[in-house]
Amino acid sequence: MHKRVMDPVASGVSAEDLILATEQMVRFVRRSATTGGLSTAASATLSRLSREGPLRLTELARAEGVSQPNMTQLVTRMERAGLVRRTADHTDGRGVLVEATDPGVEVFRRRRAERAAALEELVAELAEPEQRAVLIALPALARAIEDRQARS
């Protein structure tokens, strides 16, 4: 069912080359987002909360791949900065939800716009056939990731 598309011999590009290129692109785009002066972990957490809505601290830690104590510290720093707030979980009186505040959502939106502009500038530097290839390949990879997550 799954056919191998990446043929290093035919394309002259290995999976290692693709990983290096992806890492460079991600670093470039991440560095372009400066609003709020957030760490990578804070930016990812704010992004998740802005997209998905309130989450329990344990769910947030699991989703971001960090320990609950580390997430608690991060949320505390973000709460002091006014980016998130903790609220009672109405479905479980003992539980606490973390949600992005309006200023937090605004920081998320501005950072996303900064990253989008950086990627747009980068793609604009490519030849037209390369631009078309990027516009096809990146959404295709995103769909493959979503499909994989839906199956697991």
C-alpha positions in Angstrom: 0.0 0.0 0.0 2.7 2.4 0.9 5.2 3.0 -1.9 8.6 4.4 -1.4 8.7 7.9 -3.0 12.1 9.0 -1.7 14.6 7.4 -4.0 18.0 8.9 -3.0 19.7 7.5 -6.2 17.1 9.0 -8.5 16.8 12.4 -6.8 20.3 12.8 -5.6 18.9 13.9 -2.3 19.0 11.6 0.7 16.7 11.5 3.7 19.6 13.0 5.7 19.8 15.9 3.3 16.0 16.5 3.7 16.3 16.4 7.5 19.2 19.0 7.5 17.2 21.2 5.2 14.1 20.9 7.3 16.0 21.7 10.5 17.6 24.8 8.9 14.2 26.0 7.7 12.5 25.5 11.0 15.3 27.3 12.8 15.2 30.2 10.4 11.4 30.5 10.7 11.4 30.2 14.5 14.1 32.8 14.9 12.0 35.2 12.9 9.2 35.2 15.6 10.3 37.8 18.2 7.1 39.1 19.6 6.8 38.4 23.3 10.4 37.2 23.6 9.2 33.7 24.2 11.3 30.5 24.5 10.6 27.7 22.1 8.7 25.8 24.8 6.6 28.8 25.8 5.8 29.6 22.1 4.8 26.0 21.5 2.6 26.0 24.6 0.9 29.3 23.8 0.4 28.1 20.2 -1.3 24.9 21.4 -3.6 26.7 23.8 -4.5 29.3 21.2 -5.4 26.6 18.7 -7.0 24.0 20.9 -8.4 25.9 23.8 -8.1 25.3 27.5 -6.3 22.1 28.6 -5.5 20.5 31.9 -1.9 20.9 33.0 -1.3 17.1 32.7 -2.7 17.1 29.1 -0.6 20.1 28.2 2.6 18.6 29.6 1.9 15.3 27.7 1.1 17.0 24.5 4.3 19.1 24.6 6.4 16.2 25.7 7.6 17.6 29.0 7.2 16.7 32.7 4.3 18.0 34.7 6.7 19.9 37.1 8.4 21.6 34.1 5.1 22.5 32.5 3.9 23.9 35.9 7.0 26.2 36.0 6.5 27.3 32.4 2.8 28.0 33.0 3.6 30.0 36.1 6.0 32.2 34.2 3.5 32.6 31.3 0.8 33.4 33.8 3.0 36.1 35.4 3.5 37.6 31.9 -0.3 37.7 31.4 -0.2 35.2 28.5 -2.2 32.4 30.1 -4.5 31.9 33.1 -5.6 29.0 35.2 -9.3 28.4 35.7 -11.3 25.8 37.5 -12.3 22.7 35.5 -16.1 22.8 35.7 -16.3 19.1 34.9 -14.0 18.2 37.8 -13.8 20.5 40.8 -10.3 19.4 41.6 -8.9 20.0 38.2 -7.4 23.2 36.8 -7.4 24.2 33.2 -4.8 26.4 31.5 -6.1 28.8 28.8 -4.5 31.6 26.7 -5.6 35.1 27.6 -6.6 37.6 25.0 -3.1 39.2 25.1 -1.6 35.7 24.9 -3.7 34.9 21.7 -2.6 38.2 20.3 1.1 37.3 20.9 0.4 33.9 19.3 -1.1 35.6 16.2 1.7 38.1 15.8 4.4 35.4 16.2 2.6 33.2 13.6 2.4 36.2 11.2 6.2 36.8 11.7 6.9 33.2 10.9 4.7 33.2 7.9 6.4 36.4 6.6 9.8 34.8 7.1 8.7 31.7 5.2 7.2 33.7 2.4 10.4 35.7 2.0 12.4 32.5 1.9 10.1 30.9 -0.7 10.2 34.1 -2.8 14.0 33.7 -3.2 13.5 30.3 -5.0 13.0 29.8 -8.7 9.4 29.5 -9.8 9.5 25.7 -10.2 11.0 25.3 -6.7 8.3 27.6 -5.3 5.6 25.4 -6.9 7.3 22.3 -5.4 7.3 23.8 -1.9 3.7 24.8 -2.2 2.8 21.2 -3.1 5.2 19.4 -0.8 4.7 21.2 2.6 0.9 20.9 2.7 1.3 17.2 1.6 3.6 16.5 4.4 1.2 18.3 6.9 -1.6 16.0 5.6 0.6 12.9 6.1 1.3 14.0 9.7 -2.4 14.6 10.4 -3.3 11.2 8.9 -0.7 9.5 11.0 -1.9 11.2 14.1 -5.5 10.3 13.3 -4.5 6.6 13.0 -2.7 6.5 16.3 
